[in-house]
């Protein structure tokens, strides 16, 4: 139910179809230390390929420091990229590595993070728009998914889903305003003025939609006002989606490439990423599974690569365990 296997909640019948999962015909076994970020990284990756794989915990002193993976009769151990290549070669779908092209490692780290965050927000926003269209089409008359409960119960679930997305979107915007844009303004003052104006334009609409959903939740589901409110909500969600799409495209086309022109050192890039994590505390803690759900498997692995580069071992393991437990 989504791009990522971490999602367990029920959503609307208008849900976007997940990626195709092909059950492997071979046995998959991973042995490694539960406290190792390398092991947690592979445990997450394997859930896209073989949710029922066997995990064998091993302590560091017993050789568990470097995880070992066995697929069928073949074994492998090595760096994260080497292991993903080994997995993709033997279990092709869905791919964990990006399609050939410009290597992601060639791009400034914060640019890669921003683009991946755009992907997740866009996916979740598309799902909410489809759900809103579905609610408006039904107008309170029954539900598509019986597990959603009554129309009023479904609206409450819709409100919770939108509130979670709103928190992610606000944190992302704050990260750009506090971390990314100031770096560019130091190089060329005023260069991010339009991007900041886009953020200022979107926020009132985002908060207004949240209030609209609250109002719908107290209306009589059988009245004309309820049906009209759902229709208006659907229209506002589509407008927000269009504005966000335009904003993301503009940033990726006109703003993000300039980060590469700043010529940041590796140490400076790491410092910026650390600042991103500080600003986006919710996204990288209690919202992390929700955020990762909006990414394709290969995109999720790219984002985890950024985390492993910039987080200490304990912090990385803590975040990864939110996805695998």
C-alpha positions in Angstrom: 0.0 0.0 0.0 2.5 2.6 -1.1 6.0 2.8 -2.5 7.5 1.2 0.5 7.0 -2.0 2.5 7.0 -0.2 5.8 3.4 1.0 5.6 0.9 -1.1 7.6 -2.1 1.3 7.9 -5.3 1.1 5.9 -6.2 4.0 3.6 -8.7 4.9 1.0 -9.9 2.8 -1.8 -8.4 5.5 -4.0 -4.9 4.3 -2.9 -2.1 4.3 -5.4 -1.1 0.8 -6.4 2.2 -0.5 -4.8 5.2 -1.7 -6.8 5.0 -5.2 -8.0 6.6 -7.7 -5.5 7.9 -11.0 -6.9 8.3 -13.7 -4.3 11.9 -15.1 -4.6 12.2 -18.8 -5.4 15.4 -19.2 -3.3 16.0 -19.0 0.4 17.5 -15.8 1.8 19.5 -15.7 5.1 21.2 -12.7 6.7 23.6 -13.0 9.6 24.9 -10.0 11.5 25.0 -7.9 14.6 21.6 -6.4 15.5 23.4 -3.3 16.8 25.2 -2.7 13.5 24.0 0.0 11.1 25.3 -2.2 8.2 23.1 -5.1 9.3 20.1 -2.8 9.9 20.6 -1.3 6.4 20.5 -4.8 4.8 17.6 -5.9 6.9 15.6 -3.0 5.5 16.7 -3.6 1.9 15.7 -7.2 2.0 12.2 -6.4 3.1 11.6 -5.1 -0.4 12.7 -8.4 -1.9 11.9 -11.1 0.6 9.8 -10.1 3.7 10.2 -13.7 5.1 14.0 -13.8 4.9 15.8 -15.4 7.8 17.8 -13.1 10.1 20.4 -14.7 12.4 21.6 -12.3 15.1 25.4 -12.5 15.8 27.5 -10.6 18.3 30.5 -8.5 17.3 32.9 -10.9 19.0 31.4 -13.8 17.1 32.2 -12.3 13.7 28.9 -10.4 13.5 30.6 -7.0 12.8 30.5 -7.6 9.0 27.1 -9.0 8.0 27.0 -12.0 5.7 24.2 -12.6 3.3 23.3 -15.9 1.7 20.8 -16.1 -1.3 20.3 -19.7 -2.4 23.8 -21.3 -2.4 25.7 -18.0 -2.8 27.2 -15.9 0.0 28.5 -12.4 0.1 29.8 -9.7 2.5 31.2 -6.3 1.8 30.2 -2.6 1.5 26.6 -1.5 1.3 26.7 -0.9 -2.4 28.4 -4.2 -3.1 25.7 -6.0 -1.1 22.9 -4.2 -2.9 24.5 -5.2 -6.2 24.6 -8.8 -5.0 20.9 -8.7 -4.0 19.8 -7.0 -7.2 21.7 -9.5 -9.3 19.9 -12.5 -7.7 16.6 -10.9 -6.8 16.0 -8.3 -9.6 12.6 -6.8 -8.6 12.2 -4.2 -7.3 15.6 -2.7 -8.0 17.5 -1.3 -5.0 20.1 0.6 -7.1 19.1 3.5 -9.3 19.0 3.2 -13.1 22.3 4.0 -14.9 23.0 7.6 -15.4 24.7 10.4 -13.5 26.0 8.9 -10.3 24.1 10.2 -7.2 27.4 10.5 -5.4 28.5 13.2 -7.8 25.7 15.6 -6.6 26.0 17.7 -3.5 24.6 15.7 -0.6 22.0 18.3 0.5 20.7 18.5 -3.1 20.2 14.8 -3.2 18.3 15.0 0.2 16.1 17.8 -1.0 15.2 16.1 -4.3 14.3 12.8 -2.4 12.2 14.8 0.1 10.4 16.4 -2.8 9.6 12.9 -4.2 8.2 11.7 -0.9 6.0 14.8 -0.3 4.8 14.6 -3.9 3.8 10.9 -3.6 1.9 11.5 -0.3 0.2 14.6 -1.6 -0.9 12.7 -4.7 -2.3 10.0 -2.4 -4.2 12.5 -0.3 -5.6 14.2 -3.5 -6.9 10.9 -4.8 -8.4 10.1 -1.4 -10.1 13.5 -1.3 -11.5 12.9 -4.8 -12.8 9.6 -3.6 -14.5 11.2 -0.6 -16.1 13.9 -2.7 -17.4 11.4 -5.3 -19.0 9.4 -2.5 -20.3 12.4 -0.6 -20.7 10.5 2.6 -22.7 7.6 1.0 -21.0 4.5 2.2 -17.3 3.6 2.1 -15.1 1.9 -0.5 -13.1 0.0 2.1 -15.1 -1.5 5.0 -12.1 -1.3 7.3 -12.3 2.5 7.0 -15.5 2.4 9.1 -18.3 5.0 9.0 -17.9 8.2 6.8 -17.1 10.2 10.0 -14.5 7.6 11.0 -12.9 7.8 7.6 -12.7 11.7 7.7 -10.9 11.4 11.0 -8.4 9.0 9.4 -8.1 11.4 6.5 -7.4 14.3 8.9 -4.7 12.3 10.7 -3.0 11.4 7.4 -3.1 15.0 6.1 -1.8 16.3 9.5 1.2 13.9 9.2 1.9 15.1 5.7 1.5 18.7 6.8 4.2 18.2 9.5 6.5 16.7 6.9 5.9 19.6 4.4 6.4 22.3 7.1 9.7 20.7 8.3 11.0 20.4 4.7 10.2 24.1 4.0 11.9 25.1 7.3 15.0 23.1 6.4 15.3 24.8 3.0 14.7 28.3 4.5 17.1 27.8 7.5 19.8 25.6 5.9 19.8 25.6 2.1 18.8 29.1 1.1 21.1 30.9 3.4 24.1 29.2 1.8 23.0 30.4 -1.6 22.3 33.9 -0.4 25.8 34.2 1.0 27.1 33.4 -2.6 24.5 35.7 -4.3 22.2 37.8 -2.1 18.5 37.6 -3.0 18.9 34.5 -5.2 16.3 32.6 -3.2 13.7 35.4 -2.8 11.2 33.7 -5.1 11.6 30.3 -3.4 10.9 31.9 0.0 7.8 33.7 -1.5 6.5 30.3 -2.8 6.8 28.9 0.7 5.0 31.9 2.2 2.2 31.5 -0.4 1.7 27.7 0.3 1.6 27.8 4.1 -1.8 29.5 4.5 -3.4 27.1 2.1 -1.8 24.1 3.8 -3.1 25.3 7.2 -6.5 26.3 5.7 -7.0 22.8 4.4 -6.4 21.3 7.8 -9.1 23.6 9.3 -11.4 22.6 6.4 -11.0 19.0 7.3 -11.8 19.7 11.0 -15.0 21.5 10.0 -16.1 18.6 7.8 -15.6 16.3 10.7 -18.4 17.9 12.7 -21.0 18.2 9.9 -23.9 15.8 9.4 -22.7 13.3 6.8 -26.1 13.3 5.1 -26.5 17.0 4.5 -25.8 19.1 1.4 -23.3 21.2 3.3 -21.2 18.1 4.0 -21.2 17.1 0.3 -20.3 20.6 -0.8 -17.5 20.8 1.8 -16.0 17.6 0.5 -16.1 18.9 -3.0 -14.5 22.2 -2.0 -11.8 20.3 0.0 -11.0 18.2 -3.1 -10.6 21.3 -5.2 -8.3 23.0 -2.6 -6.1 19.9 -2.4 -5.7 19.8 -6.1 -4.7 23.5 -6.1 -2.1 22.8 -3.4 -0.7 19.9 -5.4 -0.3 22.0 -8.5 1.4 24.8 -6.5 3.8 22.3 -4.9 4.6 20.6 -8.1 5.4 23.9 -9.7 7.5 24.9 -6.7 9.5 21.7 -6.6 10.2 21.8 -10.3 11.4 25.4 -10.1 13.7 24.6 -7.2 15.2 21.6 -8.8 15.6 23.4 -12.1 16.7 26.9 -11.0 17.9 26.7 -7.3 19.3 23.3 -6.4 21.9 23.2 -9.3 23.4 26.4 -7.8 24.4 24.5 -4.7 26.9 22.7 -6.8 28.4 26.0 -8.0 29.1 27.0 -4.4 31.8 24.2 -4.4 31.3 23.0 -0.9 33.9 20.7 0.7 33.0 17.3 2.0 33.2 18.6 5.5 30.9 21.5 4.7 28.4 19.1 3.0 28.4 16.9 6.1 27.8 20.0 8.2 24.8 21.0 6.1 23.3 17.6 6.2 23.7 17.5 10.0 21.8 20.9 10.2 19.1 19.3 8.0 18.6 16.5 10.4 18.5 18.9 13.4 15.7 21.1 11.7 13.8 18.0 10.5 13.7 16.2 13.8 10.1 14.9 13.4 10.8 13.6 9.8 13.8 11.6 11.0 12.1 10.3 14.2 8.4 9.5 14.6 7.6 10.4 10.9 10.5 8.4 9.4 8.4 5.4 8.3 5.8 7.7 6.8 8.5 9.7 4.9 10.3 6.6 3.6 6.9 5.1 2.4 6.7 7.8 -0.2 9.9 6.7 -1.9 10.6 4.0 -4.4 12.9 1.2 -3.1 16.0 2.6 -4.9 15.2 6.1 -3.6 14.7 4.9 -0.1 18.2 3.2 -0.2 19.7 6.4 -1.5 18.3 8.3 1.4 19.5 5.8 3.9 23.0 6.1 2.4 22.9 9.8 3.2 21.9 9.0 6.8 24.7 6.5 7.2 27.2 9.1 5.9 26.1 11.8 8.3 24.8 10.1 11.4 26.8 8.5 14.2 26.5 4.7 14.5 24.0 4.8 17.3 21.8 7.5 15.6 21.8 5.6 12.3 20.9 2.3 14.0 18.1 4.0 15.9 16.6 5.5 12.8 16.9 2.2 10.8 15.3 0.2 13.6 12.2 2.4 13.2 11.8 0.9 9.8 12.5 -2.7 10.5 10.7 -3.3 13.8 
